[in-house]
Amino acid sequence: MAQIDESRLLFSRTTADDPHPTYERLRSECPVLRRDGAERGDVFLSRYDDIFWALRHPEYFTSAGGTLYLGEQPQIPLEVDPPKHTQYRRLLNPQFVPREIEKLAPEVRGMVRDLIDEFAPRGSCDFHEEFATPLPSGIFLPLMGLPREDLPLFLKWRDELVRPEMDMAEGETAEGVRRRAAIEVSDYFREAIAERRTQPGDGLLSQIIEFEIDGEPLSERELLGMSHLLLVGGLDTVTATLDCMVVYLATHPDHRQQLIDDPSCIPAAVEELLRWLTPVMMIPRSVAQDMEMRGVELKAGDAVNVVIGAANMDEEEFGEPDVDFGREPNRHLAFGGSHHLCLGAHLARLELRVALEELHARIPDYRIAEGADIRYSPGIRQTAKLPLVFEPA
């Protein structure tokens, strides 16, 4: 297979279903791959050490420039480099430190139990629809101070921004779907921000309106950039991760039994499954200045695909890469790293840990329904449906 075809495969449904062979080929045959395009090249990084370095050197691999294309404004602080990035993170970090996130544990556990209560007596469920989607949504909306009845709108926008190709009308393009959704999201938050200015609430949206940098309040553009990022991060990645983890555990009963026999290993299992599954397959950057990596010339303006899923399987960092819930240390990059370590990582870990604890305490023996065709979306690996069957509980 030609190298250029290998890089394109990263964006296919086939690779999303089973990315490890493609990851292995990239690492072994072309760990730094550059292909030329009409306006700029595309770069694919796949080895752990290279990616670890790239994430720590924004002067070479920049996040600035709107690489996600989810709106007219950058996603703040994700698409901003230091030192400005540092100023934004200092404003947001206090809301997401472990001490504050742990206060949400009773609410998360109560919500998890309520969700399981709905389907446990039936002996079947669509885990994606009935658990993986409503759990992070139910945490995100109160955290932001947004009305629960707006959830269908948020889920529609989430899918249109992250995986627009899954529901395009005839004649539409992915870019067009994203642009339309981004405009609608901006309109929504513009109105919500105006309301909070006159009627502040307890949620994060009201708090970010009060943020200042160097004594100046954030502009509407900055507030919209934060709101866009919080929407996508709050509603999508935990859902995708829960889908991936439960598919894996449903099809690997030996590892599932470890969680049942020893629930204390669940936090470590969460980390190891994040490494092995890496739902966010890659993160975008662009080359800030001409440079060379592993003998490959990279040009300023090249788009960079930082394939963290491939890095998380790198035998030079992890040795034997097969799933090992006792792995120590486990320096996976599923949440990115350095300046751009995922803002919501602690919240995601809490939701995932509690979900696996409660699910395996209540429904320890589950399997994917016979005949189900489990497919994943590329980029961020999420299922559309995940039918499970089990003994009624």
Buried (B, 14 or more C-beta within 10 A) or exposed (E): EEBEEBBEBBBEEEBBBEBBEBBBBBBEEBBBBBBEEEEBBBBBBBBBBBBBBBBEEBEBBBBBBBBBBBBBBBBBBBBBBBEBBEBBBEBBEEBBEEEEBEEBEEBBBEBBBEBBEEBBEEBBBBBBBBBBBBBBBBBBBBBBBBEEEEBEBBBEBBBBBBBBBBEEEEEEEBEEBBBBBBEBBBEBBEEBBEEBEEEBBEBBBBBBBEBEEEEEEBEBEBBBBBBBBBBBBBBBBBBBBBBBBBBBBBEEBEBBBBBEEEBEBBBBBBBBBBBBBBBBBBBBBBBBEEBEBEEBEBBEBBBBBBBBBBBBBBEEBBEEBEBBBEBEEBEBBBBBBBBBEBBBBBBBBBBBBBBBBBBBBBBBBBBBBEEBEBBBBBBBBBBBBBBBBBEEB
